[in-house]
Amino acid sequence: MIGRANGRPVSITGLGCHVPERVLSNFDLEKLVDTSNEWIIARTGIRERRIAAPEEALSDLALPACRTALAQAGGDPAAFDLIIVATVTPDMAFPATAALLADALGMPDAAAYDLSAGCTGFMYAIAQAYGMLAGGLVRRALVVGGDVLSKILDWEDRSTLILFGDGVGAVVLESVDEGGFLGFELGADGGGGEHLWLPGSGSRVFEDPDKFVKMNGREVFKFATRVMVTSAVAVLEECERTVDDVDVYVPHQANVRIIDHAARKLGIPKEKVVVDVDRYGNTSSGSIPIALADAAEDGRLKPGELVLMTGMGAGLTWGSALIEWTNDVRREQ
């Protein structure tokens, strides 16, 4: 799916993120599995990640992020029509975490649902929210992306344990006078789903499923290095823009080697690339909104800047969005 934004202008007017207090460093992991700080940094660029407390669920991390985003946008929660939560680790299968958040935030009239597209979930969610806003179905939307992957990891499997962290980001979307989203590109390849999956987590019966994340790292790496480039190129061409027009590049924070490869192939200089995977690891659906919040805090998201976002993940899925930034938002501490 690819398309240029042709409805009423819609933009991000508020940003928020939240990560757990507990920091799990590479040195901590050395005590749990057969690995080393040097090995992890060389292959992933990750130095530490945040891990949720046993009693913390997704909604517990999402609430502070949502409240920050709402405060930045200056909106009355009761006036929101839509909340979408992109995640593969909801509080429970049902009710939707989005519905729980809508209740906690005071959004009695909002449609609320969860969306599952792996690490690409946030990209899918903002495209859906854009469509509803541009089409006039809703006036204000809250989009949440986040995961608590520590709950579904095998803590004896170093191939996955070193990569992931917990965290949530949230954005407010609403109509603006000009600027905002220019276009989207989304895709999926279910044939590659077995390379990153969670067997035994749904209605498909497996023999003795342990219900932990399984990943074929080599195949996922090959997929990621390909689609991070092709998706970005596709959305730029659709919007009649070039890489030289991009002011800020916000890639999915999966692995610094993947990020460096994509930036190099696209021809985007390092100073334009947002990287925080070293501090948070791969937070799945929370990756891009958390990175956006970091870029805002650094003063890199200024009105008129062209921002390119690209994600990829389980499904296998991918997606890109291009936005002309409209608001000078800063992350609250």
C-alpha positions as CSV (number, residue, x, y, z in Angstrom):
1,M,0.0,0.0,0.0
2,I,1.3,3.4,-0.9
3,G,-0.4,6.8,-1.2
4,R,0.1,10.5,-1.0
5,A,-1.8,12.4,1.7
6,N,-4.6,14.2,-0.2
7,G,-7.2,15.0,2.4
8,R,-7.2,17.8,4.9
9,P,-3.7,18.5,6.5
10,V,-3.0,16.4,9.6
11,S,0.0,16.6,11.8
12,I,1.5,15.5,15.1
13,T,0.8,18.1,17.7
14,G,1.9,16.4,20.9
15,L,4.6,13.8,21.9
16,G,5.2,11.8,25.0
17,C,7.2,8.7,26.0
18,H,7.8,6.6,29.1
19,V,10.2,3.8,29.9
20,P,10.5,1.7,33.1
21,E,12.9,2.7,35.9
22,R,14.9,-0.5,35.8
23,V,18.1,-0.4,33.6
24,L,19.5,-3.7,32.4
25,S,23.0,-3.2,31.1
26,N,25.1,-5.5,29.0
27,F,27.2,-6.2,32.1
28,D,24.0,-7.4,33.8
29,L,23.3,-9.7,30.9
30,E,26.8,-11.2,31.2
31,K,25.6,-12.7,34.5
32,L,22.5,-14.2,33.0
33,V,23.6,-15.7,29.6
34,D,26.8,-16.5,27.7
35,T,27.6,-13.1,26.2
36,S,29.7,-10.0,26.8
37,N,29.4,-6.2,26.6
38,E,31.8,-6.1,23.8
39,W,30.0,-8.8,21.8
40,I,26.6,-7.1,22.2
41,I,27.9,-3.6,21.3
42,A,29.8,-4.8,18.2
43,R,26.7,-6.6,16.8
44,T,23.9,-4.4,17.9
45,G,25.1,-1.0,19.3
46,I,23.0,-1.6,22.4
47,R,24.6,-0.8,25.8
48,E,21.5,-1.0,28.0
49,R,17.7,-1.4,27.9
50,R,14.8,-0.7,30.3
51,I,12.8,-3.6,31.8
52,A,9.4,-3.3,33.3
53,A,8.7,-4.4,36.9
54,P,6.8,-7.7,37.4
55,E,3.6,-5.8,38.2
56,E,3.9,-3.3,35.3
57,A,1.7,-4.0,32.2
58,L,1.6,-2.0,29.0
59,S,-1.1,0.4,30.1
60,D,1.0,1.3,33.2
61,L,3.8,2.5,30.9
62,A,1.4,4.0,28.4
63,L,-0.5,6.3,30.8
64,P,2.4,8.7,31.5
65,A,3.3,8.9,27.8
66,C,-0.3,9.6,26.9
67,R,-0.6,12.3,29.5
68,T,2.6,14.1,28.3
69,A,1.4,14.0,24.7
70,L,-2.0,15.4,25.6
71,A,-0.5,18.1,27.7
72,Q,1.8,19.2,24.8
73,A,-1.2,19.3,22.5
74,G,-3.2,21.2,25.0
75,G,-6.2,19.0,24.4
76,D,-9.2,18.0,26.6
77,P,-9.1,14.2,26.6
78,A,-12.9,14.2,26.5
79,A,-12.8,15.8,23.1
80,F,-10.9,12.9,21.5
81,D,-12.6,10.6,19.0
82,L,-10.1,7.9,18.6
83,I,-7.3,6.0,20.4
84,I,-5.2,3.3,18.7
85,V,-2.7,1.3,20.6
86,A,0.0,-0.5,18.5
87,T,1.4,-3.4,20.4
88,V,2.0,-7.1,20.5
89,T,2.0,-7.2,24.3
90,P,-1.4,-5.7,25.4
91,D,-2.5,-6.0,29.0
92,M,-4.6,-9.0,27.9
93,A,-6.2,-10.4,24.7
94,F,-9.4,-8.5,25.6
95,P,-10.6,-6.0,26.5
96,A,-8.3,-3.9,24.3
97,T,-5.6,-1.9,26.1
98,A,-6.8,1.1,24.1
99,A,-10.2,0.8,25.8
100,L,-8.6,0.6,29.2
101,L,-6.5,3.7,28.4
102,A,-9.5,5.6,27.1
103,D,-11.3,5.0,30.4
104,A,-8.3,6.0,32.5
105,L,-7.7,9.2,30.5
106,G,-11.3,10.3,30.4
107,M,-12.2,9.7,26.7
108,P,-15.8,8.5,26.9
109,D,-16.6,9.2,23.2
110,A,-13.4,7.7,21.7
111,A,-13.3,4.6,19.5
112,A,-10.6,2.5,20.9
113,Y,-8.8,-0.6,19.6
114,D,-5.4,-2.3,19.6
115,L,-3.4,-3.0,16.4
116,S,-0.8,-5.7,15.9
117,A,1.9,-5.3,13.2
118,G,5.0,-6.1,15.2
119,C,7.6,-3.4,15.4
120,T,5.9,-1.6,12.5
121,G,2.7,-1.2,14.5
122,F,3.2,2.5,15.1
123,M,3.6,3.2,11.4
124,Y,0.4,1.3,10.6
125,A,-1.4,3.1,13.5
126,I,-0.5,6.6,12.4
127,A,-1.6,5.8,8.8
128,Q,-5.0,4.7,10.0
129,A,-5.4,7.7,12.3
130,Y,-4.4,10.0,9.5
131,G,-7.0,8.4,7.2
132,M,-9.8,8.9,9.7
133,L,-8.8,12.5,10.4
134,A,-8.3,13.4,6.8
135,G,-11.6,11.8,5.9
136,G,-13.5,13.8,8.6
137,L,-14.5,10.8,10.7
138,V,-12.6,12.1,13.8
139,R,-11.3,15.4,15.0
140,R,-8.5,14.4,17.4
141,A,-6.7,11.1,17.7
142,L,-4.2,9.6,20.2
143,V,-1.9,7.0,18.8
144,V,0.2,4.9,21.2
145,G,3.1,2.6,20.3
146,G,4.7,0.4,22.8
147,D,5.6,-3.0,24.1
148,V,6.6,-4.9,27.2
149,L,8.6,-7.6,25.4
150,S,10.5,-8.6,28.5
151,K,7.3,-10.5,29.5
152,I,7.5,-12.8,26.4
153,L,11.3,-13.4,26.1
154,D,13.1,-16.6,27.0
155,W,15.6,-15.3,29.6
156,E,18.0,-18.1,28.7
157,D,18.0,-17.2,24.9
158,R,20.8,-14.7,24.4
159,S,19.8,-14.2,20.7
160,T,16.7,-12.4,21.7
161,L,17.4,-11.3,25.3
162,I,20.1,-8.9,24.3
163,L,18.0,-7.1,21.7
164,F,14.8,-6.0,23.3
165,G,13.7,-3.5,25.9
166,D,10.4,-2.1,27.2
167,G,8.9,1.4,26.5
168,V,6.0,3.4,25.1
169,G,5.6,6.5,23.0
170,A,2.4,8.4,22.3
171,V,1.4,11.1,19.8
172,V,-1.6,13.4,19.3
173,L,-2.8,13.8,15.7
174,E,-5.1,16.6,14.6
175,S,-5.9,18.8,11.6
176,V,-3.6,21.7,10.9
177,D,-3.7,24.6,8.5
178,E,-0.8,23.4,6.4
179,G,2.1,20.9,6.4
180,G,1.8,17.6,8.2
181,F,1.8,14.1,6.7
182,L,2.7,13.9,3.0
183,G,2.4,10.2,2.4
184,F,2.6,6.6,3.6
185,E,3.9,3.2,2.4
186,L,3.0,0.0,4.2
187,G,3.6,-3.6,3.4
188,A,3.6,-7.2,4.7
189,D,5.1,-10.6,3.8
190,G,3.3,-13.3,5.8
191,G,5.6,-15.9,4.1
192,G,8.4,-14.6,6.2
193,G,6.3,-14.7,9.4
194,E,8.1,-17.8,10.8
195,H,11.3,-15.8,11.0
196,L,10.0,-13.7,13.9
197,W,7.0,-15.1,15.7
198,L,5.3,-16.1,19.0
199,P,3.9,-19.6,18.5
200,G,1.3,-20.8,20.9
201,S,0.0,-17.3,21.6
202,G,-3.3,-17.6,19.7
203,S,-5.8,-20.1,18.4
204,R,-3.3,-22.1,16.3
205,V,-2.4,-25.2,18.2
206,F,1.3,-26.1,18.6
207,E,2.8,-29.1,20.4
208,D,4.3,-28.0,23.7
209,P,4.6,-24.3,22.8
210,D,6.7,-22.4,25.3
211,K,5.2,-19.1,24.2
212,F,8.5,-17.2,23.9
213,V,9.6,-15.0,21.0
214,K,11.4,-17.0,18.3
215,M,13.7,-15.2,15.8
216,N,15.8,-16.3,12.9
217,G,18.3,-13.4,13.3
218,R,20.0,-13.9,9.9
219,E,16.8,-13.8,7.9
220,V,15.3,-10.9,9.8
221,F,18.6,-8.9,9.3
222,K,18.5,-9.6,5.6
223,F,14.8,-8.5,5.4
224,A,15.4,-5.4,7.5
225,T,18.4,-4.1,5.5
226,R,16.3,-4.5,2.3
227,V,12.9,-3.0,3.3
228,M,14.3,-0.1,5.4
229,V,15.7,1.2,2.1
230,T,13.1,0.2,-0.4
231,S,10.2,1.5,1.7
232,A,11.9,4.9,2.3
233,V,12.7,5.3,-1.3
234,A,9.1,4.4,-2.3
235,V,7.4,7.0,-0.1
236,L,9.9,9.7,-1.1
237,E,9.2,9.0,-4.8
238,E,5.4,8.9,-4.2
239,C,5.6,12.4,-2.5
240,E,8.0,13.7,-5.2
241,R,10.7,14.4,-2.7
242,T,14.3,13.3,-2.6
243,V,16.7,12.1,0.1
244,D,18.3,15.5,0.0
245,D,15.0,17.1,1.1
246,V,15.0,15.0,4.4
247,D,16.0,16.9,7.5
248,V,15.5,14.2,10.1
249,Y,15.5,10.5,9.6
250,V,13.8,8.4,12.3
251,P,14.4,4.7,11.6
252,H,13.1,1.8,13.7
253,Q,15.6,1.2,16.5
254,A,16.3,-2.5,16.1
255,N,20.1,-2.6,15.6
256,V,22.7,0.1,14.9
257,R,24.1,-2.0,12.0
258,I,20.7,-2.0,10.3
259,I,20.3,1.8,10.9
260,D,23.8,2.5,9.6
261,H,23.2,0.3,6.5
262,A,19.9,2.0,5.7
263,A,21.4,5.5,6.2
264,R,24.4,4.7,4.0
265,K,22.3,3.2,1.2
266,L,19.9,6.0,1.2
267,G,22.7,8.6,1.4
268,I,21.5,10.3,4.6
269,P,24.3,11.8,6.7
270,K,24.7,10.6,10.3
271,E,23.9,14.0,11.7
272,K,20.4,13.7,10.3
273,V,19.8,10.2,11.8
274,V,18.1,9.8,15.2
275,V,19.7,6.9,17.2
276,D,18.8,5.9,20.7
277,V,19.0,2.1,20.4
278,D,22.1,2.2,22.6
279,R,20.0,3.3,25.6
280,Y,16.7,1.6,25.1
281,G,17.3,-1.5,22.9
282,N,14.5,-2.5,20.5
283,T,11.2,-1.4,22.1
284,S,9.2,-2.7,19.1
285,S,6.1,-0.5,18.5
286,G,7.5,2.1,21.0
287,S,10.8,2.5,19.0
288,I,9.8,5.3,16.6
289,P,7.7,7.4,18.9
290,I,10.3,7.2,21.6
291,A,13.0,8.3,19.0
292,L,10.7,11.1,17.9
293,A,10.5,12.3,21.5
294,D,14.3,12.2,21.8
295,A,14.6,14.2,18.6
296,A,12.1,16.7,20.0
297,E,14.1,17.0,23.2
298,D,17.3,17.7,21.3
299,G,15.6,20.5,19.4
300,R,15.8,18.6,16.0
301,L,12.1,18.7,15.3
302,K,11.4,22.2,14.1
303,P,8.5,23.6,12.1
304,G,9.1,23.1,8.4
305,E,11.5,20.2,8.8
306,L,10.9,17.2,6.6
307,V,10.9,14.0,8.8
308,L,11.2,10.5,7.4
309,M,10.1,7.6,9.5
310,T,10.6,3.9,8.5
311,G,9.9,0.8,10.5
312,M,10.0,-3.0,10.0
313,G,9.1,-6.0,12.1
314,A,7.2,-9.2,12.8
315,G,4.6,-10.2,10.2
316,L,6.9,-9.6,8.4
317,T,5.9,-6.0,8.0
318,W,7.3,-2.7,7.0
319,G,6.2,0.9,6.7
320,S,7.3,4.5,6.1
321,A,5.8,7.9,6.6
322,L,6.9,11.4,5.5
323,I,5.8,14.4,7.4
324,E,6.5,18.1,7.3
325,W,6.8,19.0,11.0
326,T,4.5,21.7,12.2
327,N,4.9,22.0,16.0
328,D,7.8,22.9,18.2
329,V,7.2,20.2,20.8
330,R,9.6,19.3,23.5
331,R,9.6,16.2,25.7
332,E,8.6,16.9,29.4
333,Q,11.0,15.5,31.9
